[in-house]
Structures are given as C-alpha cells and as structure tokens.
C-alpha cells in the first residue's frame, strides 16, 4: 500500500527540464554559494543572467532564496524542484527570425538615409 502511495506522489511531483531557465539559475546559485550566502557580485551576476534568460527579477530573487534555504537546511538541490516549479515559466525570447528581420529593417533604413543625405549634398 505504501509503495502505491509513493508511486502516486512521484507521478504528481513537477519535473523541471534541465534546460529550464529557472533550474539553470538554481543550479548556478547553488554552485556559487559560500557559507550558505551569496556575495553581492554573485547575486548581481545571477540577476543579469536571469534577465538574459527571460526570468523576472523577483523570480530570480525567489530562486536564490529557495536555494539558500535548502543549503542552510542541508537539503539537496533536487528537493527544490517543487518550489521552483511554482514560479512563473519565463516567456520565450524573440525568435532568431525576428531578430534578423529587425537587423534587416535597421540596415535598410540606414541605406535610405545615406542615399537621401548623398542626394541632398550633391544637389
């Protein structure tokens, strides 16, 4: 009976993909912990990394707090999956195609502006 209950509970535990930005931040924070605290520079790096990964600053701070709490209590980071999974999933960043379209528009605008400037100077 106990085995069935454990199996049922294991099936309901959320799992984070190893490439999930929330999990990446948690693993990085865990690896940078010194005496169960992060230095100011480490925290700033994690916030910058979170911004690049699309994670909100408040969620980055929450991930740091969860990781520090688990480290203080001597609990393995894998036990933090449930708490981290409760945080909002980061929105996907712009696709590569969208970035290239913006670059193309910027280059086209620059070419048109240069052509108009050359025409104005020679006229």
C-alpha positions in Angstrom: 0.0 0.0 0.0 2.8 2.4 0.9 4.6 1.7 -2.4 1.4 2.6 -4.3 1.1 5.9 -2.4 4.8 6.8 -3.1 4.4 5.9 -6.7 1.3 8.1 -7.0 3.1 11.0 -5.2 6.1 10.7 -7.5 3.9 11.0 -10.6 2.5 14.3 -9.3 5.8 15.9 -8.5 6.6 18.5 -11.1 9.8 18.0 -13.0 11.9 20.7 -14.5 13.7 20.3 -17.8 17.5 20.6 -17.3 17.3 23.5 -19.8 14.6 25.3 -17.9 15.9 28.8 -17.1 14.6 28.6 -13.6 16.6 25.4 -13.0 19.7 26.8 -14.7 19.6 29.7 -12.3 19.0 27.5 -9.3 22.0 25.3 -10.2 24.2 28.3 -10.8 23.2 29.9 -7.5 23.8 26.6 -5.7 27.3 26.3 -7.2 28.2 29.8 -6.1 27.1 29.5 -2.5 29.8 30.3 0.0 28.8 29.6 3.7 25.1 29.5 2.7 25.2 33.1 1.4 25.9 34.7 -2.0 28.2 37.6 -2.4 26.8 40.8 -3.8 28.7 40.3 -7.1 27.3 36.8 -7.4 23.8 38.0 -6.8 24.2 40.7 -9.4 25.5 38.1 -11.9 22.5 35.9 -11.3 20.1 38.8 -11.8 21.8 39.7 -15.1 21.8 36.0 -16.2 18.1 35.8 -15.2 17.3 38.9 -17.3 19.1 37.3 -20.3 17.1 34.1 -19.8 13.8 35.9 -19.5 13.2 35.3 -15.8 11.7 38.2 -13.8 14.0 39.8 -11.2 11.5 38.9 -8.4 11.6 35.3 -9.5 15.4 35.3 -9.6 15.4 36.5 -6.0 12.9 33.9 -5.1 15.1 31.2 -6.7 18.1 32.5 -4.7 16.1 32.4 -1.5 14.9 28.8 -2.2 18.4 27.6 -2.9 19.9 29.3 0.1 17.2 27.8 2.4 17.9 24.4 1.1 21.6 24.8 1.5 21.1 26.1 5.1 19.0 23.1 6.0 21.3 20.6 4.3 18.7 19.5 1.7 19.8 18.5 -1.7 19.0 20.9 -4.6 16.9 18.3 -6.3 14.4 18.6 -3.5 13.8 22.3 -4.5 12.2 21.3 -7.8 8.7 21.6 -6.5 9.2 25.1 -5.1 11.0 26.3 -8.2 8.3 24.9 -10.5 5.7 27.1 -8.7 7.4 30.2 -10.2 6.1 31.6 -13.4 7.6 29.9 -16.5 9.7 32.5 -18.4 8.4 33.7 -21.7 10.2 32.6 -24.7 12.5 35.2 -26.1 12.3 36.6 -29.7 13.0 34.0 -32.3 16.1 34.2 -34.5 14.0 35.1 -37.5 12.5 38.1 -35.7 16.0 39.4 -34.7 17.2 39.1 -38.3 14.1 41.0 -39.5 14.9 43.8 -37.1 18.5 43.9 -38.3 17.4 44.0 -42.0 15.0 46.9 -41.2 17.7 48.8 -39.5 20.2 48.3 -42.4 17.5 49.3 -45.0 16.7 52.4 -43.0 20.4 53.3 -42.8 20.8 52.8 -46.6 17.8 55.0 -47.4 19.1 57.7 -45.0 22.5 57.6 -46.6 21.1 57.8 -50.1 19.0 60.8 -49.2 21.9 62.5 -47.5 24.2 62.0 -50.5 21.4 63.2 -52.9 20.9 66.4 -50.7 24.7 67.1 -50.5 25.2 66.7 -54.3 22.1 68.6 -55.4 
